[in-house]
């Protein structure tokens, strides 16, 4: 029969470990946001140029694909319904 129906952590309800008043939870959130922002690394100029180029090329490819798809579907609709 095993451990069917047994939850990890016992019978505690969800969120019991993080109880506190609203101000302490807001302060914790702000501290966590600041800690995450300290991990952010600004890309170098060459990385920024590379990333920008990749994004622009990807957008151009997707635009071309959607244009071809739109034209093809439009032609198919005209062929099916006449026009």
C-alpha positions in Angstrom: 0.0 0.0 0.0 2.9 2.4 0.6 2.7 6.1 1.2 -0.4 6.9 -0.8 -2.1 10.1 0.1 0.7 11.3 2.3 2.0 14.8 1.5 5.5 16.0 2.0 5.6 18.3 4.9 2.8 16.8 6.9 -0.6 18.3 7.5 0.3 21.9 7.3 -1.9 24.1 5.1 -0.4 25.9 2.2 1.2 29.2 3.3 1.4 28.5 7.0 5.1 28.9 7.0 4.9 32.4 5.5 2.4 34.0 7.8 3.0 37.5 9.0 1.4 40.9 8.7 1.1 42.6 5.3 4.0 45.0 6.0 6.5 42.2 6.7 5.5 40.4 3.6 5.8 43.6 1.5 9.3 44.3 3.1 10.3 40.7 2.3 9.2 41.1 -1.3 11.1 44.4 -1.7 14.3 42.8 -0.2 13.9 39.8 -2.6 13.5 42.2 -5.6 16.6 44.2 -4.6 18.5 40.9 -4.2 17.5 39.8 -7.7 18.3 43.2 -9.3 21.8 42.9 -7.8 22.3 39.8 -10.0 21.6 41.7 -13.2 24.6 42.0 -15.5 24.7 44.8 -18.2 25.7 43.3 -21.6 28.9 44.7 -23.3 28.6 46.7 -26.4 29.4 43.8 -28.7 26.9 41.5 -26.9 24.2 44.2 -27.2 24.9 44.5 -30.9 24.8 40.8 -31.3 21.5 40.4 -29.4 19.9 43.3 -31.3 21.0 41.8 -34.7 19.6 38.4 -33.7 16.3 39.9 -32.7 15.9 42.0 -35.8 16.8 39.0 -38.1 14.3 36.8 -36.2 11.6 39.4 -36.5 12.3 39.8 -40.3 12.1 36.0 -40.8 8.8 35.7 -38.9 7.4 38.7 -40.8 8.3 37.0 -44.1 6.8 33.7 -43.0 3.5 35.4 -41.9 3.4 37.4 -45.1 3.8 34.2 -47.2 1.3 32.3 -45.1 -1.2 35.2 -45.4 -0.8 35.4 -49.1 -1.2 31.7 -49.5 -4.3 31.5 -47.4 -5.7 34.5 -49.2 -5.1 32.8 -52.6 -6.6 29.5 -51.3 -9.8 31.3 -50.1 -10.1 33.1 -53.5 -9.7 29.7 -55.3 -12.2 28.0 -53.1 -14.9 30.7 -53.1 -14.1 32.2 -56.4 -13.2 35.8 -56.9 
